[in-house]
Amino acid sequence: MLCHIYRSNRKIDTYLYLVDKDDFSAVPGALLKVFGEPEFSFSFDLTAERELAKEDAVEVLDNLARQGYHLQVQDDETVEEMLTRRTLN
């Protein structure tokens, strides 16, 4: 599956994976608000066998198929923590 990676301009080491380039319709508005303006990084062919530096390829593929996007955050933070902290500030 070809996927497209965008980096956050607000949050270091935070990336958004999409199936369709520049199509953010599946990403919740609240998440995009916290993520900031997505900056296109690169595209690549993702398979279940592919080794990724910080993510599990099978989990990424599952999220892309199930919800239309995958969010990669820093190792020490969960998506819920990121959204909660941003909402409170």
C-alpha positions in Angstrom: 0.0 0.0 0.0 1.4 3.4 -0.9 1.2 5.7 2.0 2.1 9.4 2.4 3.8 10.8 5.5 3.3 14.3 6.9 5.1 15.8 9.8 3.7 18.2 12.4 4.8 21.7 12.4 3.9 22.0 16.0 5.0 18.7 17.6 8.5 17.2 17.1 8.6 13.6 16.1 4.9 13.5 15.3 3.8 12.2 11.9 0.5 11.5 10.1 0.3 8.6 7.7 -2.4 8.8 4.9 -3.5 6.5 2.1 -4.5 9.3 -0.3 -2.0 12.2 -0.6 -3.3 15.5 0.7 -6.7 13.9 1.7 -7.2 14.8 5.4 -11.0 14.0 5.3 -10.6 10.9 7.6 -8.6 12.8 10.2 -10.7 14.3 13.1 -10.7 18.1 13.2 -9.5 18.1 16.8 -6.5 16.1 15.9 -5.6 18.3 12.9 -5.9 21.3 15.2 -3.4 19.9 17.6 -1.2 18.5 14.8 -1.0 21.9 13.0 -0.5 22.5 9.3 0.7 19.1 7.9 4.0 19.3 6.1 4.4 16.7 3.4 7.5 14.6 4.1 7.6 11.6 1.7 5.7 8.6 0.3 6.6 4.9 0.4 5.2 1.5 -0.3 4.2 0.0 3.1 3.8 -3.8 3.5 3.3 -5.9 6.6 6.9 -7.2 6.2 8.5 -3.7 6.1 10.4 -2.7 9.1 9.7 0.8 10.3 11.9 2.7 12.7 9.3 3.5 15.4 6.1 1.8 14.4 4.7 -1.6 13.8 3.9 -1.9 10.1 0.9 -4.2 10.7 -0.6 -1.8 13.2 -0.1 1.1 10.7 -1.7 -0.8 7.9 -4.6 -1.7 10.2 -5.1 1.9 11.2 -5.0 3.1 7.6 -7.6 0.5 6.6 -9.8 0.9 9.6 -9.8 4.7 10.2 -8.0 6.1 7.1 -5.0 7.5 8.9 -2.3 6.6 11.4 -0.7 9.0 13.9 2.8 8.5 15.2 3.7 10.4 18.3 6.7 10.6 20.5 7.6 7.5 22.5 6.7 9.0 25.8 3.3 10.4 24.8 0.0 8.8 23.8 -2.5 10.4 21.4 -4.9 11.0 24.2 -2.3 12.8 26.3 -1.4 14.9 23.3 -5.0 15.9 22.7 -5.8 16.5 26.4 -2.7 18.7 27.0 -3.3 20.8 23.9 -7.0 21.2 24.8 -6.1 22.4 28.3 -3.5 24.9 27.2 
